[in-house]
Amino acid sequence: MPLPSADIAVIGGSGLYTLLDHGDDVLPDTPFGPVSDPITVGKLGSRSVAFLARHGRNHQHAPHTVNYRANLWALQQLGVTRVVGTGAVGSLTAAVPPGSLVVPDQLVDRTGGRTQTYFDGPDVAHASFADPYCPEGRAAALKAADLSGWTAIDGGTQVVIQGPRFSTRAESRWYATQGWTLVGMTAHPEVVLARELGLCYVPLCLVTDLDAGIEAGLGVTQEEVMETFGKNVERLREVLVATLRTLPEHPSCTCRALRPDAL
């Protein structure tokens, strides 16, 4: 049977494992192995949406073991042209406290050993990545947050660490001295793979904690992260739905596929 189609995808991070009340679950085959979880395809208002839990519905995939290539490839096979990616992140500054919503505009990769391209050879291509996130999508997310009554912070740099451990205090302080705003574990290589496929990527980052070097407590814990995310997950859903409604029907940005003939 043919796969259902969607033009927008939502990738749910830690704490966001479902989105659509009704839909069809599909497991597309990919050349890169299995996706993280069945992808639910359905409707949110008038928009056709595909939802994928990045870590799996039982949170069974650690950040460094997520099959990012399969996930993004499968979404493209469903007809997706835009991806809204959510994530639980730590803050590297007291000016961005837990409970904040941030739409970052920059990314720094501090991961290691993760496959981060579809172009391993013999076809080789190089993605333009100066501005990782779709400007049109970011503007829509910021507008949607305002409409939802949860004004988001516009801009900031997210440093992506390997995980699954959290940062040491020394690492956290070093990241902060670079002027970086957020720390997370999953935006890379997810965003660059989306760029290679020509998928517009929109980030929605929920701050769950002050990172270890910023506050003087015992350090970040998984329990703290999940508790803060749980308190704000319904607000995040509202912003997500508003973002999907606000996105223009047809992208007019320049997030185009890299060498589509080679893919």
N, C-alpha and C positions, 0 to 999 in steps of 0.2 A: 504494500500500500504506500502511496506517496506520503511524504512527511507534511504535516501542517506548516503553515508559513507565518512569519511575524516580521515586522519591520523594526521593532525596538526590542532590545533585551535588557533585563535587569539581572545583574550578578549580585547575589546577596552574600555579604561577608559574615563574620562571626556574629551570631545572634539573630540573623535574618535568614530563616530557612524556608519560609513560604511567603507567597505574595498573592497569588490568584486563588480565589475561592472555587472557581470551576475552570477546567481546562483538560487538555490531553497530555499525558506524560509520554515522552518519546526519548529513545536512546539512539541518536544517529551514529552510524559507523564513521570513523575517521581514520586516516592513514597514520595517526599518532597515538592510537589506543583509545581506551574508554574515557568518557567525560566524567566529571566529578560525581554526577548524580543525574537521574532522569530530568529532562528539561520539560517544564510545564508550559504549554502554549495555550493561550486563551485571550480573553478580551478584558481590557480595563477601559470602561467607557467605550469610545469609538476606536481606540487604538488596539492593534493586534500586538500582543506582548509575549515574549518568551522569558521565563524565569529559571535561573540556574543557581543553586546553592553552591558557592565556590568550594566550601569545605565538605559538602555532602550534608544531607539532612540530619545525620547523626554526628556531625562534626568529626568525621573519620579521617579527613585528609589534613595533615599539617601543612603550614604555608610552603615549605620547601618540597613537598611531595605532590602538590596540586598539579594536575596535568593541564597546564595553561594552554598549550598548543592545541590539544584536543578540544578544550572548552571553546576557544575562540573560533576554531575551524567549524565546529558543529553549529555554532550560532550563525555563522556566515552561510552555512548550507541551508539553514531555515529561512534565509532571505533577509536576515537582520542587517541593517545599515548603521544603526546607532546602538551604543551600549552605555547604560548607566551603571557604574560600579560603586557599590557601597562598601565601607570598611570601618572597623573600629580602630582608632588610632590613639596614640599618646601625644600629649602636648609638650613642646620643648620650651614653653614660656608661660609664666603665670598669667600673662595677658590673654591667653586662650584657655580658659578653665574647662574642666570636665562638664559635659552637657552642651558644649558649643558645637555648632554645625559649620564645617569649613568646606569651601569649594576651592581646592588648591589650584595653582597654575603652573607649578614646577615640580620636578621630581629629581632625586639623586639616588642612584643605585649603589647600595653597599652589600648586595647579595653575592653569593659565590656558587658556581657549579650548576646554576639553573639554565636550562636550554631556553634561549631568548630570541630565536629566529626561526623562520621557515626556510631560510636560504643558507643551508649548510654546504651547498655545492652539489654538482658542478655549476648550477645556476647561482650566481652570487649577486646580491643587490644590497644597497645601503639606504636605510630609511632616514629621511629628514625628521629630526626629533627635537629641534630647538624649543618648540612649544608643544609639550606632550599631549595636552588636552584640547578638545575641540572648543574654540572660542564661542561658536554659536550655541553649543550645548551648555557651556558654563553660564552664559548669559541667561539661558532659559531656566537653569537650576536656581540661580540667584533670584530671578523674578518669582519663581514658584515658591521659594522659601519665604519671601516677603508676603506673598499672597496667603501662605499658610500660617502666618503669624510667628514664624521662627526665623528671624533674619540671620542669614548665613554670613560668615566672614569671607570676603572676596579676596582670594589669592593666598599665597603662602607656598612654601616648599616642603614637600614630604620626602624624608629620607626613608628608603626601604631597606630593612635589615633582613638577614638570612632567617632568623628565628630557628626553632620555635622558642628559644629562650628570649627573655627581655634583656634590655641593655644593662650594662654595669653603670654605676654612677659616673665613672670617668668617660665612658663612651657617650653617655647622655649629655654631659657637660660639653664635650667636644662638639657634638652635633649642634648644640645651642650656640656655641661661639661662632659657628659658621653662618649664623643667621637663619638656620632652618627652623621651620615652625612645627612640623609634625613628624612622628616616627610610626611606621607601620611595617607590615611583613608581606603584603601581597600585591601592591600596585605594579611592581616589576617582577616578571616580564609581561604581565597581563596587558598593560597599556601599549607597550611597544609591539606586541603581537597584533593587537587591534589595529595599530597604525600600518603595519605591513599588509594587512588585509583590507585597508581602506575603511575601517569601521570608526566612526566618530565616537570618541570616548569621553564620557562626562563623569567626573568624580564627585561623590557625596561622602564626606568623611565626618563621622561622629566621634568627638573627643571623649574618651572614657576615663582618662587618668592624666595626671601630671607625671612625666617620666621620672625615672629614679634620681637623676641629677638635679631635678627642679624642686622637688619637695623633700623634706627631711625625715619622712616616715620610714617604713620598713621596705619600701620599694614596691614596684608594680606586681600585682598578683592577677591570675586568671579570674579569680572570683570577683575581684573589684571591677575588672573589665566587663564581665558578663552582667554584673549587677547594674552598672551604669547604663550599659546598652539596653538592658531590659526595661529600665525606667523610661527610656526615650524611644523605644522601637515604634510605638504607635505614632508618635510625632514624625519619625522618619518615614513611615509609610505614607503619611499625609503629604509630605514634601515630594516623595517619589511619584505619587499619583498626580500631583500638581505639575511636576516636571514633565511627565509623559504628556499631559494635556497641553503644556506650554510649548513643547518642542514643535517647530514648524513641520508641516506634513512632509516636505521634501527638503533634505539638507542642501544648503547653499554654501557650505564651507569648502575648504580645500583638502580635507582628509581623504585622499584618494589612494586606491590600492597601489602597492609597490610592485611593479612588474606583474600585473595580473596574468599576463600570458605564461609566466613561469609557474603560476599557482594552479 
